[in-house]
Structures are given as structure tokens and as C-alpha cells.
Amino acid sequence: MGWVDVATEPTTPESEFCVFGGQDGASRSMLEKLAAGVVESTEGFAIEDHSYSHSLPDFFRYYFNVIVTNAELHICNFDPDSVDVSKGEINEATTTSVPYLRFRKQLSIHETPKLSWGKDWPRQISHAKENTVFVVNSSHILEFLQNFDLDDTYRT
């Protein structure tokens, strides 16, 4: 049993940030809290499921994190050099409505796998703790599920 990154369809925009904040300035965003809970639940379910079915021949399963929302989803494209750090504002940006996206962040509470020490070690740790949560607008859930597929590399 292990956790791996797999390529999936449909291709989606990916974000590490959610600008819809928590209840106050010190809180994590609502999406981060919800996504962390979804990741923890998915990992817990996978571990329990594995304990019941690991002895089955040719047993292999994938688990994916998905949040379905009625919120309209937008992505923001901007040039990082256009950010006014002193004000915390983006001077020029374009937003686009999307039916679904990938929210990728360090959301897991589980121990990282054994990594080899080296100059890239901090980046390896960071990447190993990242998870992807698909966020899907409820009006597009059927489209998302009909198009959801694994890259042929990962088929067993």
C-alpha cells in the first residue's frame, strides 16, 4: 500500500491558493480546512479498506479526493511581478470561470515516506506531503465523472 501521484483526465487548472478566506484573518481558508478533512477521511478509509481486502488476489485500488460545491469556481491568472507586496494586491489579473480544478497543497497529517538526504531534501519532503483535491462545481459533476480517467501508464 502506498500513495503516488497519477495523471488523470480531465486536465484541470491547478491551484495552491484559495482567496476566499476563513472567518477571520488568522484562520486557514475554508477550502483548506475542508480539503484537509477530506484527505484525512480518504486516507483513513483507504487504510481501513486495505485491512479488509489486502489478501484478495490482484487487489488494487485508487482513491481520489473530491469536493463538490455549488460555488462558482474561478481561477486567477497574473504575473507574479505585478504583485504589490507592500499592499498585498495584484495590480493586473484576469479571472476565468472553470467547472472544476485541482487544489494541491500539503494537507496530509501522515508521516512522509523515507527520503534520501541531499540538497533537494526540503523540496522532496514538501512534495511528498502534498495531496490533490478535485473541487467540482455541482452543475458539472456528471461531466467530471464521465471524463474522469487514469493515464494508461497507471492501469493494471
Backbone hydrogen bonds, N-H to C=O, Kabsch-Sander energy under -0.5 kcal/mol:
donor,donor_aa,acceptor,acceptor_aa,energy
9,E,149,D,-3.1
15,S,102,R,-3.0
21,G,19,V,-0.9
22,G,27,S,-0.6
27,S,24,D,-1.3
30,M,20,F,-0.5
33,K,29,S,-2.2
34,L,30,M,-2.5
35,A,31,L,-3.2
36,A,32,E,-2.5
37,G,33,K,-2.0
38,V,34,L,-2.4
39,V,35,A,-2.7
40,E,36,A,-2.3
41,S,37,G,-2.3
42,T,38,V,-2.8
43,E,39,V,-2.8
44,G,40,E,-2.4
45,F,41,S,-2.7
46,A,42,T,-2.6
47,I,43,E,-2.4
48,E,44,G,-2.4
49,D,45,F,-3.1
50,H,46,A,-2.4
51,S,47,I,-1.6
52,Y,48,E,-1.1
52,Y,49,D,-0.5
53,S,49,D,-1.7
54,H,50,H,-1.8
56,L,53,S,-1.6
59,F,56,L,-1.2
60,F,58,D,-0.5
65,N,132,T,-0.6
67,I,134,F,-3.2
69,T,136,V,-2.6
73,L,98,V,-0.6
75,I,96,T,-2.6
77,N,75,I,-0.5
77,N,94,T,-3.1
79,D,92,E,-0.6
82,S,79,D,-2.8
83,V,80,P,-1.3
84,D,89,E,-3.3
85,V,83,V,-1.1
87,K,84,D,-0.8
88,G,84,D,-2.1
89,E,84,D,-1.6
91,N,82,S,-1.9
91,N,89,E,-0.6
94,T,77,N,-2.2
96,T,75,I,-2.3
98,V,73,L,-2.4
101,L,135,V,-2.2
102,R,13,P,-2.8
103,F,101,L,-0.5
103,F,133,V,-3.1
104,R,15,S,-3.1
104,R,102,R,-0.7
105,K,131,N,-1.8
107,L,105,K,-1.3
107,L,129,K,-0.9
108,S,129,K,-1.2
121,W,118,G,-1.8
124,Q,120,D,-2.1
125,I,121,W,-2.4
126,S,122,P,-2.3
127,H,123,R,-2.7
128,A,124,Q,-2.5
129,K,125,I,-1.4
130,E,127,H,-1.2
131,N,105,K,-2.5
133,V,103,F,-2.4
134,F,65,N,-2.9
135,V,101,L,-2.9
136,V,67,I,-3.1
136,V,134,F,-0.5
137,N,99,P,-2.8
138,S,69,T,-3.5
140,H,137,N,-2.6
141,I,138,S,-1.1
144,F,140,H,-2.6
145,L,141,I,-2.8
146,Q,142,L,-2.6
147,N,143,E,-1.7
148,F,144,F,-1.2
149,D,9,E,-2.2
151,D,7,A,-2.6
154,Y,151,D,-2.1
155,R,152,D,-1.1
